[in-house]
Amino acid sequence: MANLREISRRMSSIRSTMQITRTMEMISTARIQKALARSEAAAPYKDAITNMLANVALAGFDQSQPLLNVHESERHVLFIVIASDRGLAGGFNILQQRAAEHEMAELASRGISSSVITCGRKPTEYFTYRNIEPVMSFVGISSEPNHDQANRIASYVTDGYTSGKIDRVVLKYWHAKNRVDQEQVSEQLLPIVKEKLLMPNNPRAQAAVSEIQGELCSEYEFEPSAREVLGYLMPAYFRTVIFHALLDSAAAEHGARRRAMQSATDNAKEVLGSLSRTFNRERQASITTELNEIIGGASALEDI
C-alpha cells in the first residue's frame, strides 16, 4: 500500500504540473497572434525604407561616409543579442546566448575584443554570470518592445562605429516564420556594403546594377545630394531594422514557449498514463493478495 500511496502522490503532482503547462500554452497561443500582427505591420515599413535606401545608394553610395566606411582592421566587435525575459521556452534563450558566446571566444582567440548589448533578462543574467558585463541591457520589455529601446541601441551603434570604437556589429535574434516555426538569425548590421543595400526584395535596383555592371545611377534627382540624403537615411534604417528584430523576436518567443509547453503537456500525459497502468497493476496485485489471504484464512477455519 505504501507503493500505491507514492504512485498516487506522483500522479497528483504530474496533474498539477500539466495544468500549469497547459495554461501557459494557452496564454502563449493567445498572445502570439497579437505579436505576429505587430511584426507583420512593421515589415512593410522596413521594406519601404530598405528599398528607399537602395534607390539612394544607386546614386550616392560613398564609402567615405562614416557609416559606409569599412574599417581597415577589425579590433572590436559588438553583438546585439535579443532574447527573452522569461524561460520555459525550450532553447529560445540558451541557443542564442551560446552562439554569441562562442563567437566572442573565437574572436578573443584571434586577439579581437568584443562586447554585447542584451535585450531580455535571460541573456543579461547569462553574460553577467560569465563576467561579461553588457554595455547596454534591457529587461522587462521583451514581449512588448518599444521605439525608445531601438533608438537607444541604434544611437549607441552608430556613434560607436563612426568614432572608430566599434568595427563590426552583429545582430542576433529569432525570426517568427509562423505560429509554429522559428528561425535563428545572425545579421551583420555594420559594416554595410552596397550589395547589402541592394536587397533581393528590390528587383529594379538589382536590374539596374546588373545592367550597368556596378556603375551608380538612379531615376531620381535628390535635393540635397544623394550622398547627404543617404547620410540621413542610414540612422533611420538601423532604427527600423533593430525595432523590427525586437518585434520579430517577441513573436518568436511566444511561439517557442507555446511549442515547449505543448511538448511538456504531452510528455506529462504520457508519464501519467504510464503511472496509471503501474498503479492499476499494483492495486490489482494488492487486491489479489488480500483475496488469497481471506481464502487461506477461511480454509484454515474449515479444517478446524
PyMOL commands that set and color helices and strands:
alter all, ss='L'
color gray80, all
select helices_A, chain A and resi 2-60+92-109+121-129+147-163+194-197+203-212+226-303
alter helices_A, ss='H'
color red, helices_A
select strands_A, chain A and resi 76-82+113-119+136-138+168-176+182-190
alter strands_A, ss='S'
color yellow, strands_A
deselect
rebuild
show_as cartoon
